[in-house]
Amino acid sequence: MTMRWNRSALAGLMVFGLIGALPAAAQTLTGTLGSPSATTTINGAQLPPPPPAFGGVIKEKASDSTPWWPPRVVPPKGAPNILLIMTDDQGFGAPSTFGGVIPTPSMDRIANAGLRYTNFHSTSLCSPTRAALITGRNHHSVGFGVVGEVSTGFPGYDSIIPVDKGTIGTILRDNGYSTAWFGKDHNTPSFQSSQAGPFNQWPNGMGFDYFYGFVGGDASQWQPNLFRNTTAIYPFEGNPGWNLETGMADEAIQHVKQLKEIAPGKPWFVYYVPGATHAPHHPTEEWVKKISAMHLFDAGWNTLRETIFANQKRLGIMPANAKLTPWPDTLPSWESLDLESKKLFIRQADVYGAYLAYADHEIGRVIQAVDDLGELDNTLIIYIGGDNGASAEGMLNGTPNEFTTFNSVSVPVKDQYLWYPFWGSERTFPHFAAGWAWAMDTPFKWVKQVPSHFGGTAQGVAMAWPGHIPEGGGIRRQFAHVIDIVPTILDATGIPAPAAIDGIVQKPIEGTSMTYTWDKANADAPTQHTTQYFEMLGNRAIFHDRWVAATTPVTLPWELSTKTPPDVITGYNWELYNVDKDPTQFDDLAAQMPDKVREMQALFYAEAAKYNVLPLDNSTLARWNTPRPSLTAGQTEFTYSGVLSGVPASAAPSILNKSYTITADVEIPDGGAEGMIVTEGGRFGGYGLYLSKGDFGIGRGKVIFLYNLLDLKRTIWEGPQLEPGKHTIVFDFRSDEPGLGKGGTGVLSVDGKEVARNTLDHTTPVTFPEDETFDVGLDTRTGVALVEDRYESPFRFTGTIDHLTVSLHPDQAAAKP
């Protein structure tokens, strides 16, 4: 089309970043400049681009003036849609695509249309991998040296992505893409996750136009802490059988359909990260039946490893020289288990397998929707199988409630049978036994949390883009890392990494584009990502030029505790592997090559200094109680009235490991009242002060304080039914002694009179369920009661809360472990 050029327009384009910074061929203008339909690409050096100078003419009268519209920013011609998928806690050997026995036809579809990457690595833990994935920088570089829940006040560990390391969402959005994030957000600092914000570290503040998902490390798939942008939503209320895996697929499908119909020429970036297969394992019953009928796990975890490894050899996932690493002495062999344990563990694995198959099916629905819209040929799909190795956080026996692990409580096999019939349903928050995690990471050693060995970091990746990744079903063995995804996307879109975002000079992208591997002629080309450090919770490794030096883990991921670990420097041995010849880290060469070990150690510490890895810290659960910035820091008195809901733990009064007093001034209307006065937590742990619902009108309105110890034991204080009028309810708890999870005595009083007294042998030491919240006047998601004094959420209080005070007495946890 004809372009009209004048001096003002040219000056405007220079300011807009269109002329002068890059060769003219890098810029594309369409339409008549100044017209409403004009579009332009930008050089991308400054994001967002500065506004252009007005290119029209302004006189005293509009009739004598010439209007001029700034051109709309669009991506380079041919830039594809991007569908970036990553599952959670999956394990390299779990999906059928990489030799596993669990059917993953959607991942197979992408692999068969493009490439499988068999030497791709994560950081070994959830939010660190996710921060690295969306920034293209190492996890310590962007404040996520560990999961946000245990962040500490050092640059590499504070869970704050720096403003000088912008995300792929921001880059693509400011270059004309529509950007959306569906699923898990484990990169909003816990101390910024309340309704008070700030929201700059929420998805909407990190470059994503739209967010539909949950905030935190995990969430029930039946009643998740779900947000649309920054507003909590509750689609499961009154909707039995609703599950987030299907709900978010429905939402993503509608989103891309809407974009196609409203803006058919506008490329989109969808970051799709379901909660599967992180605990809780929450598939639908249909999928549990389907997978159970296949009897995939009946022979146990040792035989399963052999089956997976044979499949990997047959498929070419593992080269001919690969060896299956040995089973560890620290985990029981299948043959050593009794029949009761085997039956439970098979059930656990069936539910896990159902969860992965279900999640892959829902991912497949999204992919098919893209195909149905005619967009598949114009979409780069990257499907990453997990953000770290399979998780052993279910401990040796598994658990019906993952929060028993995070509070260092093991549940015996015989006790778990109470939950056996409905394992995976909303009545459980389940995780499988650690032996399954080791098996799902076949052929490697170790599991999630361990970055020193590939069992913690190896992720199968399938990547396809019709017409651009020409080889269907090919395999690539070049070393790659999660930080390589951003530069790969930038290469594919033709968009450069910006020099500045919002006026902040940007630090360089630290990853390496993987696009060089796409051409079949480069199938065996040397890796271009030649050096990569690994560190998590004190375990560490360094990859360089075919070699890996790694520490031997000194603590076991399935035995999380607050015990003091060994010295983080001197308490570790180092191993050495030539991973070109030994891709599974089978043969430790450290004793034979001590000079090479020292060389690699020196390289690790050089990289550590470069990327904010120091200071090293190998504590785990103890870090949960580290003081962090929060809206409640130093506060001991909290006052509320009326209704308040959805407050995360970081912005709520914490009653853990201390004495406390809850005082409620309420008014009861004629006819009595019921409902929640104040609560934190839910079915899987927490407390609630409420007036009972009763049965058929009998027992309604009694004062109840209930303490739920991890869904293992509930203790109830019961008071009288309240008559109409004003009343003061007080629950006062006095801890017996300093320390984590210590017991104490609670006294319930009404109108100045003691009505109930009970003791707790133990209290919750580390955390209530992180997907639950602090609520006043109602109870969102799940209730703390199970049978006695049970109620249905949201159980709104039908009286009036005039004044509610939570008084915290000095924290005693630090005084004694």
N, C-alpha and C positions, 0 to 999 in steps of 0.2 A: 504494500500500500504506500501511497505517497506520504512522505514525512515533511513537515514544515519546520524549518530550522531558522532560528533567529538568535541574536547574541544573548538575550536573556535566557532563552531555552537552553543554549549550550552551557551557560554559567550554572543554570539550575541542575543540569545533568552532572556537571563536575562536582557540585556540592552533594548531589545524591549518590556519589560514588560510582557513577556509570562511565566516566571518561577520565583517563589519566592514570589510574592505578594499574590496570591490566590492558593487554592488547585489545584492540577494538573487536577482534573476532570473538573475544570472550563475552561480549555484551550483545544482547538481542533486544531490539525495540520493535514492537508491532503496533500497527494502527497509526493514526495521525497523532503526533505528539501534542498533548494538551486536550485531546478529545476524551470523553468519558470512557471510551473503550480501549485506550492505549495501555499496553503492558510493557514491562521491561524486566530483564534480569539485572542483577546487581553484581558488583565485584566481590561483595561479601566481606570486605575487610573490616567494615564497621557495621555492627548490628545493634539495634535496627538502623537502617540507612538514614542519614540526616535528610530532613525534608528539602526538596528542591526549591530553588528560587522560583517565584511566580513568573511564568513565561508569557503571560498575556499582556493586555494593555488596560490601564485603569485611567479613566477620565472622570470628570465631574458627574456625568450621566452614564447610566448603564447602557443606554442605547448607543453611546459613542465608544464604549469599552469592549474589550475582547476577553472572554473568559478563558481560563486555562486550568485543566485538571492535572494533578500529578499522576504519572503512569502507575498502574497497579503492579506491584512486585510479583513476579512469577518465577518458578524455578527454571533452570536451563531446559531447552527443548529436549524431549525424550527422557527426562528425569522420571524414574518409575515411582509408583506407590511403594511403600515399605511396610511389610508386615513382619515385625520382630516378635517372635514367640519365645518364651522361656518358661519351662516348668520349674518345679521346686523340689529339692531334696530327692531327685529321681534315681541317681546311680547310673554309671556308664552301661552296665550289663542288664539293666531292667527291660528296656523296650525291645521289641522284635527287630527293630531297625538296626540295632547293634548287637544282635545275637541273643537277646533275652527271650523269655518264654511268654511274656505279656504282650498281647496283640496291640500294636500301635499302627494301624493302617494309614492314619493321616500323616504320621512322620515318614512311613514307608513311601507314601505318595510323593512327598517332597524330595526324598532321597533318590527315588527312581527317576524323577524328572530332572535331577541335578546331581549334586555331589554329597557324599558322606565325608565328614572330617573326623578322623579317628585319633588325632593328637591335639585336641583343643582343650584348654584348661581354664578353670575358674580360680577363685581365691580360697575356696574350701568352706566358705560360710556365706549366709544369705545376703544381708544388706551390703557387706563389702563387695561382693560380686556385682550386685545391682548398681552400686555407685560407680564402679569401674565400667560397667556396661554402658551406662547412659552418658558418661563423660569422656571415655577414651583414655582415661588416666588410671594409674595404679591406685588401689584402694586407700592406701595411706596418704597418697597425694591429695585425695579428696575427703579426708577426715574419717574414713571408715576402715581403720585398721582392725575393727572388731564390730560386732552387731551393735546397733544404737542403744539397745537396752543396757549395755554395760560400758558405755562410753566414758572416757576420762578426759581430764583437762589438758591434753596435749594435742598439737596440730594434727597429728596423724590419727587421732583417736576420738575426736570430739563430736563426731557424727554431723558435722556441718560442711556441706559442699561449698568450697570457697567461690566467691563471685568472680575470681579470675580463672575459673575452670568451668565454663558454661557447658550445658548439656546439649546433646544432639536434638532434643526437643526445641530448645531455643534457636539453634542454628537453622534447622529446617523450617520452623515457623516463620522466622524473620526473612527467609528466602522464598516465602510464598506457599509453603505447605500447610495443610490442615493437620494438626497433631492431636493425638488422643492416647490416653493411658487407661488400660482396663486391667483390673486385678490388684495384685499385691503392691502396696507402697511401703517399703521397709527403709525408706530414705528420708522421711520426715523425722527430725529429732523428736524423741518422746517428750521433751520439755517444750516443744512448740506445736504439740498436736491437739491442743484444746480449741474451743470456739473463740478464744481471745487471740489466737494467732501467735506470732506473725505467720503469714501464709507464703512467704517467699520461698520456703523450703518444702512446700506442698507441691504436688504435680503442676497445678495451675501457675505456681510461681517459678517453676523450672522449665517453662517453655511448652507446656501441654495445654492446648485450648480446652480440652475436656478430660475429666477424670471420673471414672466409675470403678470403685474398688474399696479395699479396706486398708487401714493404716496400722502397721505393726508387723511383728514377725509371723503371726499366724492368726487364724480366725475360724470359728465354726462355719462350715459351709451351709448349715441349716439356719443359723441366726447370726450372721456376721455383723461386725461393726462397720457397716457399709456407708459409703459417702457418694453423693453425686456432687462433684467439685468439692466444696468444703461444707456441704450440708448433709447431716446424717439422715439416712432414709431407712425405712423398715418394710421392704416389700414382702417379707415373710409373715408379717402379722395378718392373721386371718387367711393364710394361704398355705395350708398344710401340704407338705411334699415339695415345697419350693427349695431349690438348691442353687447356690451361687455359681457352680460350674455351668449350669444351663442358663442361669439368669444373666451372667456376663456375656455368654455367647450370644444370647438374644439381643443384648444391648449393643454389642459390637456389630452384629449383622445389621441392625437398624441404623446404626451410625454410618456405616459405609454406604448403605443403600441411600440414605438421606443425602450424603455428600454427592453421590453419583447423580441424583436427580436435581439437586439444587445448583451444584457447581461441577458439571460433568468434566470440565477440563482441568480441574484443580487436583494436583496430586495430594495424597494423604500419607501420613505416617501413623501406623497403629502399633503401639507397644502393648503386647498382649501377654500378661504374666499371671496365670491362674495360681491359686493356693495349692493345687495338687503338685506333688504328692507329699508336701509337708504335713506333719500331723496338725490337726486331727484328720485321720483318714475317713472321709465322709462321702462315699459314693452312694448312689441310690440302690435300693434293694434289688431292682432289676439287674443291675450290673454285678452285684454280689452273687446273685444266683447264677448268672451267666458264667462268671469266672470260676466259681466253686464247682460247677458242673464239668469244668475242663480238668480238674485235679492236677493243676500245674505244680503244686508245692508238696504233694503228699509224700514224696520220697525224701524231703528234708533239704536243708541248706547245703550240705556237702555234695550230695548228688546233683543238686541244682547248679552248683558252680561248674561241675564237670560238663553238664549239658550245655550251659551257656558258652563255655570255652570252646567246646566242639563246634557249636554254631558259629562262633566268631572266626574260627579257623576256616570253616566251610565258606562263609560269606566273604572272606578276605579282610574282615575287620581287623584281625590280628595277623601279622605276617608269619611265615613258616617258622621263623626262629624264636617266636614268642613262647614263653613258658608260663604255666599256671602257677602263681605264687602259692606257697603253702598256707594251710589253715592255721590260725594262731593258737597257741596254747592257752591264751587268756579267754577264749570263747569255748563253750562246750561243743563237742562233736554231736551230730544228730543221734548217733547210735548210743550215746551215753544218757539220753533223756528218757524219762519214764513216759508211759502212754498218755497220762494226763497232760503233761507238758506238750507233747507232740500234737495232741488234738487242739489245744489252745493256740499253739504257734501256727498251725496250718490255717486255722480260722483267721488269725491276724494277717497272714500273708495273702489269703484269698481277698480280704477286704482291701489290703494295699493294692493288689493286682487289679481289683475292680476299680479302684480309684484312678489308677493310671490309665486303664483302658477307657474309662468314662471321660476323663479329661481329654484324652487324645480324640475321642469321638466328638466332643464339643468343639475342640480346635478344628477338626475336620469340617464341621458345619460352617465355621467362619471361612475357611479356605474355599469351600464349595460356594458360599455366598459370593465371594470375590469372583469365582469362575462364572457363576450365573449372571453377574453384572457385566460380563465381558471384559473384566479387568485383569484376569490372571496372567495374560501374556505381558502385561505392563506392570507387573508387581514382583519385586524382589522379596522372596520369603526366606527368612532365616529362622530356623526352628532349633533351639538349643535345649537339649535334654537335661535339664536341671541346672541349678545355680551352684551346686557343690555335689559331693558324693552323697550316697544314700545315708540317711541319718540313723545313728545308733542311740539316739537320745531317748528311746523307749526303755533303756537299760537292759539287763540280761533277760528279763522275763516279759518285756513289753509292759504296757500299762493301759488301763481303760481311760486314763486321764493324764495327758502329757504334763500337766502342771505338778504332778507328783515328782517327775524328774527334776523340774526346775526348782523344786523345794527339797531335793535330795532325799526323796522317800521312795523306797522300793515296795512294789505290791506283789505279794506271793501269788504263785500260780493258782492255788486253790481259791483265793479270794477273788481272783479275776473272773472266775466262773459265774459270779453274780451278774456279770455284764455280757457273758458269752452269747446269749440268744439275740441280743440287739447290738452286737459289736458293729460299729460304723454308723449307727443311727444317731439321732439327736440326743439320745441318752448317754452317749459316750463321747469322749474327746481322745480317741485311741491312737496308739503307736505300737509298732511291732517290736519283737525281740531283736537285740543287737545282731544276732547271728544272721538274720535276713539282710541287714544292711551290708555286712561284709560280702554276702553272696551277690547282692545287687551291684556291687562294685567290681565283679569279676571282669578281668583276670587280675586286678590290682590288689595291693595291700592297703588296709586302713579305710577310713570312712570320712564322712563330714566332720569338719573342725580340724582335720589334719592336712596341712598344706605341704608337708614334706614328702608325701607319697601320693601317687596318682589316684589311689582310691578316694582321696579327698578332693581331687581337683579335676579329674578327667571327665569331660562331658561330650557325649555324642552330639554332633551338629549336622543337620541336613540343610542344604541351601540350594535354591532354584530360582532361575529367572529366564524364562523361555527366550531363546534367541541371543542370549548373552552368556549364559552358562550352558554351553552346547552339549556337554556329555551327560547323558542320562545314566544314573546309577554308578558313576565313577567314585573312586576312593582317593582321598588325599591324606598323606601322612605328615605333611609339614607341621612343625610345632606352631601353635597359635594360642592366643590368650584372649580372654574376654575384652581386654582393652583394644583388641584389633577390630571390633565390630564397628565402632564409630568411624575410623578411617576408611573401612570398607564401604560403609554407606555413603560417605562423602565422595569417594571415588565413583561409586555407581551413579550418583546424582549429578556429578560435575560441580558440586558446591565446595568452595574452599573453606578451610578452617578460618574463622575470623581472627583478625588482629585485636579487635576490641568489641566488647559487648556492654551496652549501656554505659559507655565511656570508660570501662575498665579494661586495661590491657590484659590480654589473655595469655596464659602460660601454654606452652606447646602441647599438642596432643602427644601422648606417650606410646600409643599403639602403632601397629604396622598394618597397612591394608592387606587383605587377603585376596584381592582381585587378581594378583599375579598367578594364583593357582587355578583360575577358572579355565584357561586354555589347556586342552589335552596335551599339548606339546610340553607344558610345564608340570605335568603330573608328578614327575620325580625331581623337580627343581629343588635346589637347596632352600631351606627355610630362610625367609627374610627377617623373621623375628628371632634374633640370635641370642639374646640374653633376657632372662626374666627371673626376678626374685620371687619368693613365696614366703609369707609369714602370717601366722595366726596363733594367738594365745601362747606365744613363745616358741612353738614349733616353726622351723624355717628350712628353706631350701633355696638353691640357686641353679638355674638351667643356663648353660653356656656351651655353645658349639658341640652339641651331642652329649654333653656330660651333665649329670645332676649330682650335686652334693646335698645331703639332707640329714637333718637331725633325727635320731631315734626318739619317738614320742615317749615321754616319761609318765604321762597320765593317760587314763583310758577315757574316751569320749562317753562310754556308757556308765561311767562311775563319777558323774558330776558331783562335786562336793566343795565345801568351803575349807578343806584342809590346806595347809600351807604346802605349795609345790616346792620342788628342789630349786636351787639357784638357777636363774634363767640363762646364765652364761656357762658356768662350770658344771652344771648338773646334766648335761646332754652329751651323748656320743654322736659322731658324725658317720654317715654312710656315703658310699660313692658308687655311681652307676654310669655305665656307658649306654645311654638309652637308644642309641642308634643300633647297637647290637643286642641290647637287652631292654626292649620296650616296656616290660612289665616291672622293672626294678627287682629282678629275681636274684642276681649275683652281685653281692656287695664286695667291691674291690678296695675298700678303704685300707685294710691291713696291708694290701700289696702295693698301694700307691699313696703313701702318706704325704708326699710332696704335692701331689695333685689335689689332695684334700685341703691342704693349707692354702694352695692357690685359689681354690674355689671359695673357701671361707673368707679370704681377703676380699674377693669379688663381692660376696654377699654383703659384707659390712660397708663396702663402698656404695653399693646400691641402696643399702638401708639408710645411709647418711643422706643420699641424694633424694630419697622419696619419703622422708618423714617417718621412717619405720621406728626410729629410736624415740623414747626409751622402750626396750623390750619388757613385756609384762606377761607372765604365764599364769596369773590368777584367772579363775573362771567365775563360779557363782559368787564368790566374795565381792566381785565388782558390781553386782546388782545393787548393792547398798552404798556405792560411792556417791557422795554428794554431787549434784549437778545443778546447773542453772534451772530455775523453775519459778513459776508464779507463786509458789508456796514456800520458797526457801526461807528458813528462819521463822516461819509463822507457826504459832502454837494454838491460836484461837481462830475458829472459822465460824462464820455466821451466815445463815441462809433463811429464806422464808418462801412460802408458796411452792412453786414447782421449778426444778432445775434438773436437766437430764443430759446424759451423754458426756460427762466430764471425765477425761482420762485420768489415770492414776497420778500422772505427773502434775496435775493441777488440782488434786483433791487431798484432803487430810489423810495421811497414812497412819493407820493404827498398828502397823506391824512392829513387833519387838519393843513395845512400850506400854505404859499405862495410859488410859484415856477415859474421858467422860463425854457422853452424848446426852444433851438436854433438849427436849422438845416441848415447846408450849403449843398445844393444839386446842382447837375448838371443835366439839362434836355437835352436829346438828340434831334436830328432833328426828327420831327414828334410828339414831345410831350411825356408825361409820365403819368403814373397812379400808384397807389399802396400805401401801408402802409409805412410810415416813422418810426413811433414809436407808440406803443400801450401797454396798460396793461388792462387785463380783456377781456370782450366779450359781448355776448348777454344779460347777466344778471347783467351787471354793469362794468364800466371801462371808458377808454378814448382812443381816437385815433387821431393822426395827420397824414393826408394822402392827396393824390391827387385823386380826384374823378374819378370813372370809367365812369360816364356819361351813356347816353342811346343812342344806335345807333350812337355813335361817337359825340353826342351833349352833351356839358357840361363836357367833359373829361378834366382832368388835373387841375381842380380848387382846390385851397388850402382849406382844411376842417379841423377844429378841432371839435371833437364831444365828449361831456361828457354825459355818460349814467348813470343816477341815478337809479340803481337797476331795470332796465327794466320798470320803472314807468314813467320816463320823460327823454327825450333826448333834449339837448341844442346844437345848432350848430352855429359855427362861420364859415363864408364862405368868401374866398378871391378870387382873380382873377385866371384865367387860366394862367399857367406859360409858357412863351415862351422858346424856346431852349436857353441854356446857364446856367450860374451859378446864383444862387439865395440864399438869406438868409431869412429863415422863423422863426419868433419868436412868441411863445405864452407865454404871461405873465399873471399869475393869482395872484391877491392880495386878501387875506382873509379879511373879514370885521372885525373880532374880534377873540380873542382866544376861543378855545373850540372845542368840537367834532361836526363835521358835519355842521359847520357854512358856510354861503354863502360868496360870494365875487364877484369881477369883473374880467373878463378875456378880454385881448386885443390881437388880432391877427394882426401881422405886416408882411409885405413882402418887402424886400429890403429897410428897414428903414421907411416904410410908413404904418400907421395904416389902416387896411382894414375892421376890424370888432370889435365891442365891445358888450359884453353881460354880464348879471349878472346871478348868480346862487343864488336862495334863500336858497338852502341847498346843501351840498356835502356829499359824503359817509363818515360816521363817523368812522367805525371800520375796514371793510375789503372789498376788491374786491373779486370776486369769487376765491376760493382757487384752483380750478382745472384749472384756466387760468394762463397765464404767461406774462412776459414782453418780447416783441419782437421788434426788429429793422429790417426794410427792408422787413417785411412780417407780417402776422397775423395768428398764428396757432389756431386750433380749431374753435372758433366762432367769428363772427365780432361784433363790438360795434353798428353798424348801424342796423336799422330795415327796414324802408321804404325809407325815404329820404336819398340820397347818399349811398344807400345800395351797398354792394359788396359781393363777395364770397371768403371765405378763400381758399388758403393762401394769396391771393391778394399781390403778390410780387411787390415791387417797381421796376419800369422799368427804372428809372433814376439811378443816383449814389449818395449815401450818403457819402460826403467827410468828414463831421464832424457833430456829434450830441452831444449836451451838455444838460444835465438836471441839473439845479441849484436849490437847495432847500434852502429856507429861514428858519429861526428858527422855530422849532416845537412849535405850540401854544396850543396844546391840553392840556398840563399839567397845563397851567395857569388858566384854567377855565373849569369846567365840562360841 
